[in-house]
């Protein structure tokens, strides 16, 4: 963790928050929880954050000495924000979230990848910014006249960062050209099946973001993403009615009124002792939907289970290592090869696509 990471879609991790709590079925075998448990003894980083049963206990803490870490990394890189927590956990205050966004605004040479299972709180946070009583200090008519293209929000966020940094009052510099949303911050949601996709993606599409993305990992069911992948009008009949209603809301781009869309899709299977297998067709159909829509697709890993390369029985594995998918799933079989051997080839190819910087 930190400067170097093994996570395939990023280059570094930054964890200014520690601690979390489970939200949905995708959290059942949380890798962060497993790591934190190993370092939860007295005097260790995750002391007081893990319950006796080994799960997160719901408490979170701000790690002050980690806050300015990205500002000390001079080489531009992709940074996964809070790989060991959720920035929008209900016990992380809006003031703290704003400060973390302020650091991201100041470290504009990096690209920050934010991932949450709590997009409803993410929207509440952005509304809190817009309604904040300090707004007039950063959005004065004098500033608007002098710098008509500037946006007050990055300055507001940088001010909040200066309040939570260990050296209180330290001023963080943001450029007047930095607009809103922050161009170097990608906002994403984790989804594991169609239900969580229908619940979380419309909320993500309502958030101000330069790049909107999803991480379908661990992928536990088939997901139809087509209505979320293209801007404009699409058939919404196959979706949950509430999701369809929210998705039909648009945003202004120049003189046009369009509906935002997903800019990037990451897919992966589950790893670990209690991993659940991913049906090969679930990954393939997401890849095909992305190709059809022209959306970048990254296949992160199979996880513990993968299909046999030649479709037959692996010579060195017992039949008990196989997993058969029963109805209502389509016919299919995967084998418990282990994460390393299972690899990340999908139909013989490595999928490492990323959204363009001008998204």
C-alpha positions as CSV (number, residue, x, y, z in Angstrom):
1,X,0.0,0.0,0.0
2,X,1.1,3.6,-0.5
3,X,3.7,4.6,-3.0
4,X,3.5,1.2,-4.7
5,X,0.5,-1.1,-5.0
6,X,-0.4,-4.4,-6.7
7,X,-3.9,-3.1,-7.7
8,X,-3.9,-3.4,-11.5
9,X,-5.8,-0.2,-12.4
10,X,-3.9,2.3,-10.2
11,X,-0.3,3.2,-9.4
12,X,-0.4,4.2,-5.7
13,X,-2.8,4.2,-2.8
14,X,-3.5,7.0,-0.4
15,X,-5.3,6.2,2.9
16,X,-6.1,9.4,4.9
17,X,-9.0,7.5,6.5
18,X,-8.9,4.2,8.3
19,X,-11.9,2.0,9.3
20,X,-15.1,1.2,7.6
21,X,-18.3,-0.9,7.9
22,X,-20.1,-3.3,5.6
23,X,-22.7,-2.1,3.2
24,X,-23.8,-5.0,0.9
25,X,-23.0,-8.5,-0.3
26,X,-19.9,-7.3,-2.1
27,X,-18.4,-6.5,1.3
28,X,-18.6,-10.1,2.7
29,X,-15.0,-11.0,2.0
30,X,-13.6,-7.5,2.1
31,X,-9.8,-7.6,1.4
32,X,-9.2,-4.4,3.4
33,X,-10.9,-5.9,6.4
34,X,-8.6,-8.9,6.2
35,X,-5.5,-6.7,5.9
36,X,-6.7,-4.5,8.8
37,X,-7.3,-7.4,11.1
38,X,-3.6,-8.4,10.8
39,X,-2.6,-4.9,12.0
40,X,-5.1,-4.3,14.7
41,X,-3.1,-5.3,17.8
42,X,-2.3,-2.6,20.4
43,X,0.0,0.0,18.9
44,X,-0.7,-1.0,15.3
45,X,-2.4,1.2,12.7
46,X,-5.9,-0.4,12.9
47,X,-6.1,-0.7,16.6
48,X,-9.7,-0.1,17.8
49,X,-11.2,-0.4,14.3
50,X,-11.8,-4.2,14.1
51,X,-14.4,-6.1,16.2
52,X,-13.7,-9.4,18.0
53,X,-15.1,-11.4,15.1
54,X,-12.6,-9.8,12.7
55,X,-15.0,-7.4,10.9
56,X,-14.9,-3.7,10.8
57,X,-16.6,-2.3,13.9
58,X,-17.9,0.8,12.1
59,X,-15.4,3.3,13.6
60,X,-13.3,5.5,11.4
61,X,-10.3,7.8,12.0
62,X,-8.6,10.6,10.2
63,X,-4.8,9.8,9.7
64,X,-3.3,13.3,9.9
65,X,0.3,12.3,9.0
66,X,-1.0,10.8,5.7
67,X,-3.0,13.8,4.6
68,X,-0.3,15.7,2.6
69,X,1.3,12.5,1.2
70,X,0.2,13.2,-2.4
71,X,1.8,16.6,-2.2
72,X,5.1,15.0,-1.4
73,X,4.9,12.6,-4.4
74,X,6.3,14.7,-7.2
75,X,5.9,12.2,-10.1
76,X,2.4,12.3,-11.6
77,X,0.5,9.1,-11.0
78,X,-2.9,7.5,-10.6
79,X,-3.8,7.4,-6.9
80,X,-6.6,5.2,-5.5
81,X,-8.1,7.2,-2.6
82,X,-8.9,5.2,0.5
83,X,-8.2,1.7,-0.6
84,X,-8.7,0.7,3.0
85,X,-11.9,2.6,3.7
86,X,-14.7,4.6,2.0
87,X,-14.3,8.4,1.7
88,X,-18.0,8.8,2.1
89,X,-18.5,6.7,5.2
90,X,-21.2,8.4,7.3
91,X,-18.7,8.9,10.2
92,X,-16.3,10.9,8.0
93,X,-17.4,14.5,8.4
94,X,-18.1,16.7,5.4
95,X,-15.4,19.1,6.7
96,X,-12.9,16.2,6.5
97,X,-14.1,15.1,3.1
98,X,-13.8,18.7,1.9
99,X,-10.2,18.9,3.2
100,X,-9.3,15.7,1.4
101,X,-10.8,17.1,-1.8
102,X,-8.8,20.2,-1.2
103,X,-5.5,18.2,-1.1
104,X,-6.6,16.6,-4.4
105,X,-7.2,20.0,-5.9
106,X,-3.8,21.2,-4.8
107,X,-2.0,18.1,-6.0
108,X,-3.3,18.7,-9.5
109,X,-0.5,16.8,-11.3
110,X,-1.9,13.5,-10.0
111,X,-5.1,11.7,-11.0
112,X,-7.2,10.6,-8.0
113,X,-9.5,7.6,-8.3
114,X,-12.3,7.7,-5.7
115,X,-14.5,4.6,-5.2
116,X,-17.5,4.4,-3.0
117,X,-20.4,2.2,-2.1
118,X,-22.2,5.2,-0.6
119,X,-23.1,7.5,-3.6
120,X,-26.1,8.9,-1.7
121,X,-23.7,10.5,0.8
122,X,-21.5,11.6,-2.0
123,X,-24.4,13.6,-3.4
124,X,-25.2,15.0,0.1
125,X,-21.5,16.2,0.3
126,X,-21.6,18.1,-3.0
127,X,-24.9,19.7,-1.9
128,X,-23.3,20.7,1.4
129,X,-20.6,22.4,-0.5
130,X,-23.0,24.4,-2.6
131,X,-25.1,25.4,0.4
132,X,-22.2,26.2,2.7
133,X,-22.5,29.5,4.6
134,X,-18.8,30.4,3.7
135,X,-19.6,30.4,0.0
136,X,-19.7,34.2,-0.3
137,X,-16.1,34.4,0.9
138,X,-15.0,32.5,-2.2
139,X,-17.7,33.4,-4.7
140,X,-17.7,37.2,-4.4
141,X,-18.9,39.5,-7.3
142,X,-15.4,41.1,-7.3
143,X,-13.8,37.8,-8.0
144,X,-16.4,36.9,-10.6
145,X,-15.7,40.2,-12.5
146,X,-11.9,39.8,-12.3
147,X,-11.8,36.1,-13.1
148,X,-15.1,35.2,-14.9
149,X,-14.0,31.7,-15.7
150,X,-12.9,30.7,-12.1
151,X,-14.9,28.5,-9.8
152,X,-15.0,29.2,-6.1
153,X,-15.2,25.5,-5.0
154,X,-11.5,24.5,-5.4
155,X,-10.5,27.5,-3.2
156,X,-13.1,26.6,-0.6
157,X,-11.8,23.0,-0.6
158,X,-8.2,24.1,-0.3
159,X,-9.2,26.2,2.7
160,X,-10.8,23.2,4.3
161,X,-7.6,21.2,3.7
162,X,-5.5,23.9,5.4
163,X,-7.7,23.4,8.5
164,X,-7.2,19.6,8.8
165,X,-3.5,19.4,7.9
166,X,-1.1,18.7,10.8
167,X,0.5,22.1,10.3
168,X,-2.8,23.9,10.8
169,X,-3.2,27.1,8.7
170,X,-0.8,26.0,6.0
171,X,-2.1,27.5,2.8
172,X,-2.6,25.1,-0.2
173,X,-2.3,26.7,-3.6
174,X,-4.8,26.0,-6.3
175,X,-4.8,27.5,-9.8
176,X,-7.4,29.9,-11.0
177,X,-7.8,27.8,-14.0
178,X,-8.9,24.9,-11.8
179,X,-12.6,24.6,-12.6
180,X,-15.4,22.5,-11.3
181,X,-15.6,19.5,-11.2
182,X,-12.0,18.9,-10.5
183,X,-10.4,17.6,-13.7
184,X,-8.0,15.3,-11.9
185,X,-10.6,13.5,-9.7
186,X,-12.4,10.4,-11.1
187,X,-15.5,9.4,-9.1
188,X,-16.7,5.8,-9.1
189,X,-19.0,3.4,-7.4
190,X,-18.5,-0.3,-6.6
191,X,-21.3,-2.6,-7.9
192,X,-21.6,-6.4,-7.6
193,X,-24.8,-7.2,-9.4
194,X,-27.7,-5.7,-11.2
195,X,-29.5,-4.5,-8.0
196,X,-26.5,-2.5,-6.8
197,X,-25.8,-1.2,-10.3
198,X,-29.4,0.1,-10.5
199,X,-29.1,1.6,-7.0
200,X,-25.7,3.3,-7.2
201,X,-25.0,4.2,-10.8
202,X,-27.8,6.8,-11.2
203,X,-26.6,8.5,-8.1
204,X,-23.0,8.6,-9.5
205,X,-24.3,10.1,-12.7
206,X,-25.9,12.9,-10.7
207,X,-22.5,13.8,-9.2
208,X,-20.2,16.5,-10.6
209,X,-17.2,14.5,-12.0
210,X,-14.7,14.8,-14.8
211,X,-14.7,11.0,-15.1
212,X,-17.4,8.6,-13.8
213,X,-16.5,5.0,-13.5
214,X,-17.6,1.7,-12.0
215,X,-15.7,-1.2,-10.4
216,X,-17.7,-4.4,-10.8
217,X,-15.6,-6.3,-8.3
218,X,-16.3,-8.8,-6.9
219,X,-18.7,-9.5,-9.8
220,X,-21.4,-11.7,-8.3
221,X,-24.1,-11.6,-11.0
222,X,-24.8,-10.5,-14.5
223,X,-25.1,-6.7,-15.1
224,X,-26.8,-4.9,-17.9
225,X,-25.0,-1.5,-18.3
226,X,-26.2,-0.3,-21.7
227,X,-28.5,2.4,-20.5
228,X,-25.6,3.8,-18.4
229,X,-22.9,3.8,-21.0
230,X,-24.2,6.2,-23.6
231,X,-25.2,9.8,-23.4
232,X,-28.6,10.8,-24.8
233,X,-31.9,9.0,-24.9
234,X,-32.0,5.2,-24.5
235,X,-34.5,2.6,-23.7
236,X,-34.9,2.3,-19.9
237,X,-37.5,-0.4,-19.8
238,X,-35.2,-3.1,-18.5
239,X,-34.2,-1.1,-15.5
240,X,-35.6,-0.5,-12.0
241,X,-38.2,2.3,-12.3
242,X,-36.5,4.5,-9.8
243,X,-33.1,4.1,-11.5
244,X,-34.7,4.8,-14.9
245,X,-36.3,8.0,-13.6
246,X,-33.1,9.3,-12.1
247,X,-31.0,8.4,-15.1
248,X,-33.4,10.3,-17.4
249,X,-32.3,13.5,-15.7
250,X,-29.7,15.4,-17.7
251,X,-27.1,18.0,-17.3
252,X,-26.1,21.0,-19.4
253,X,-23.1,20.8,-21.7
254,X,-22.7,24.0,-23.6
255,X,-26.1,24.7,-25.2
256,X,-27.1,21.1,-25.2
257,X,-28.9,19.2,-22.4
258,X,-27.6,15.6,-22.2
259,X,-27.6,12.8,-19.7
260,X,-24.1,11.9,-18.4
261,X,-22.8,8.4,-18.8
262,X,-20.2,6.0,-17.4
263,X,-16.7,6.7,-18.8
264,X,-14.8,3.6,-17.6
265,X,-15.6,0.1,-16.4
266,X,-13.4,-2.2,-14.3
267,X,-14.3,-5.8,-13.8
268,X,-12.9,-8.4,-11.5
269,X,-13.6,-11.7,-9.7
270,X,-13.3,-12.3,-6.0
271,X,-10.1,-13.6,-4.4
272,X,-9.3,-15.0,-1.0
273,X,-10.2,-18.2,1.0
274,X,-14.0,-17.7,0.8
275,X,-14.1,-16.3,-2.7
276,X,-17.2,-16.8,-4.8
277,X,-16.8,-17.7,-8.5
278,X,-17.5,-15.3,-11.3
279,X,-19.4,-16.7,-14.3
280,X,-17.3,-16.1,-17.4
281,X,-20.3,-14.8,-19.3
282,X,-20.7,-12.0,-16.7
283,X,-17.3,-10.6,-17.5
284,X,-17.7,-11.2,-21.3
285,X,-21.0,-9.4,-21.6
286,X,-19.7,-6.4,-19.7
287,X,-16.7,-6.3,-22.1
288,X,-19.0,-6.6,-25.1
289,X,-21.3,-3.8,-23.8
290,X,-18.3,-1.5,-23.3
291,X,-17.0,-2.2,-26.8
292,X,-20.4,-1.6,-28.3
293,X,-20.6,1.8,-26.5
294,X,-16.9,2.8,-27.0
295,X,-16.3,2.8,-23.3
296,X,-12.8,1.8,-22.0
297,X,-12.8,-1.6,-20.3
298,X,-10.3,-3.0,-17.8
299,X,-10.4,-6.6,-16.8
300,X,-8.6,-6.7,-13.4
301,X,-8.6,-10.4,-12.5
302,X,-10.5,-13.7,-12.5
303,X,-9.9,-14.1,-8.8
304,X,-9.7,-17.5,-7.3
305,X,-11.8,-19.2,-10.0
306,X,-11.4,-19.1,-13.8
307,X,-12.5,-21.2,-16.8
308,X,-10.1,-23.8,-18.1
309,X,-8.1,-22.3,-21.0
310,X,-9.1,-25.2,-23.3
311,X,-12.5,-25.8,-21.8
312,X,-11.6,-29.3,-20.4
313,X,-10.6,-30.7,-17.1
314,X,-7.2,-29.4,-15.9
315,X,-4.8,-32.3,-15.5
316,X,-3.5,-31.3,-12.1
317,X,-6.9,-30.4,-10.4
318,X,-9.4,-32.7,-8.9
319,X,-13.0,-32.5,-10.1
320,X,-13.9,-31.1,-6.7
321,X,-12.0,-28.0,-7.6
322,X,-14.6,-27.2,-10.3
323,X,-17.6,-25.0,-9.7
324,X,-20.8,-25.6,-11.8
325,X,-23.2,-22.8,-12.3
326,X,-26.8,-24.0,-11.8
327,X,-30.0,-22.3,-13.1
328,X,-31.0,-19.6,-13.2
329,X,-27.5,-18.9,-14.3
330,X,-26.5,-20.1,-17.8
331,X,-24.5,-23.3,-18.0
332,X,-20.8,-22.8,-17.1
333,X,-17.9,-24.1,-15.1
334,X,-14.9,-22.5,-13.5
335,X,-12.0,-24.0,-11.6
336,X,-10.2,-23.0,-8.4
337,X,-6.8,-22.3,-9.9
338,X,-5.9,-19.6,-7.3
339,X,-5.6,-15.9,-8.1
340,X,-2.1,-16.0,-9.5
341,X,-2.6,-18.9,-11.9
342,X,-6.1,-17.7,-12.9
343,X,-4.5,-14.5,-14.0
344,X,-6.3,-11.7,-15.9
345,X,-6.6,-12.8,-19.5
346,X,-10.2,-12.6,-20.8
347,X,-10.6,-14.9,-23.8
348,X,-6.8,-14.8,-24.3
349,X,-6.5,-11.0,-24.2
350,X,-5.4,-8.5,-21.6
351,X,-7.8,-5.6,-21.3
352,X,-6.1,-2.5,-19.9
353,X,-8.1,0.4,-21.3
354,X,-8.4,3.7,-19.5
355,X,-10.5,6.9,-20.1
356,X,-8.8,9.8,-21.9
357,X,-7.6,12.7,-19.9
358,X,-10.0,15.0,-21.7
359,X,-13.1,13.1,-20.7
